[in-house]
């Protein structure tokens, strides 16, 4: 008997639903060797019901013995013996969803996994030398079961050893124990169409490699390398900021690699999250923008245009340094606040954190239900150099028409809402009024608004269709109201590749109906890993 006990204690540890799923295609069966014997009857499911959760086994393709073709039936002595052991020692916990599914036969691999669970449980009792130690009769039963199912047990152990070896290799070869590498590559073929067309078809790219590091498991350090050839889209040819792509930008034009994002996000308690931004500061990194799926931080898997990505109020003061706070006192309320300095790292006069161009934003988000979100946003902005703009959106009248006339102070008031009508339809809307005061005299009232319809999982899971209609930032009472109409369809080719055809239609560019309407077309392919 002592030699039998030693043999049991030498059995390798191999248990659990993961073991069954990877070896017997029975992922829904959950084995556990930690159940307390005293509570066995309250949590243990009879062996006769274990096999009902098992998916059809793929073992038939590798059968090497005729004995493997026979299932273990409820009438077999082995089935009844294991059932008795389970009920006494609590070594099989049952199904994850706690349902009972009848009285079916088990495959020999499923049975072997259950047997191994009971062997491990008995090993624990022997090692602990408690009063619950297995009886001689039970040990004899286990010995006979082990002999009859030796082949299946050996197969299971071999597969587990292989998995453990692969896991150890992956752990040695991983990039870092604290850092994950995420990447995105965008290829886009684009052109514009109008009666006065002055552009050529282009093939452009944008690459992002982002390192996400966590030191505590709750914090994140974002370090991102970016390169690309998109420039400022068709801005130079069209003569307007309207219709610029989400993934464009001047600093990395020509595929020059730069570190464009360096952020550290960490919690303070359970309700407050802080975002410190040393490079590429932006209000959208910490404040909710009411446009999920279309707002992706200037990446290649969201809307086609900057205007369609988010309300322009979040673009004030971007690209410099700053800090943002998000406080969530309850599930229904969320408050955000942040301060950005465009040239916060420059010690020259009219620069730095407090003497240069800045933007301060505050936002309150109300969530009456899981489907509905409402928000109020306020931003105060100042630029001593007179380079007031809306972050690559809007007409020249709203941007350059105010710039270069002296220091500009502005107050912007935004309102936004999101209503998820169903799993397949989400309605978003936003609007902002900005009063820009030129300190040398005069001011302007600038408006922007949009309505977006998003269709998640359109066609298949992971896809998204969207239509965005609105007006990019324009000066009220001057010229005509420019309209922006955008339509796109994100087609998820597979886990890593998304293809997005899209069109942007601009009416009255630069607030002038005399200017020809412009249509911008693109086919964007995004590789993510």
Helices and strands as residue ranges (DSSP letters): H 2-9, H 16-24, E 29-31, G 37-39, H 40-43, G 47-53, G 59-62, G 66-69, H 77-89, E 92-95, H 108-128, H 136-148, H 150-173, E 179-193, E 202-213, E 220-228, H 235-238, E 258-268, E 272-279, G 283-285, H 306-309, G 312-315, E 321-327, E 333-341, E 358-366, E 372-383, E 408-422, E 425-438, E 443-456, E 464-475, E 483-492, E 497-507, G 509-511, E 518-528
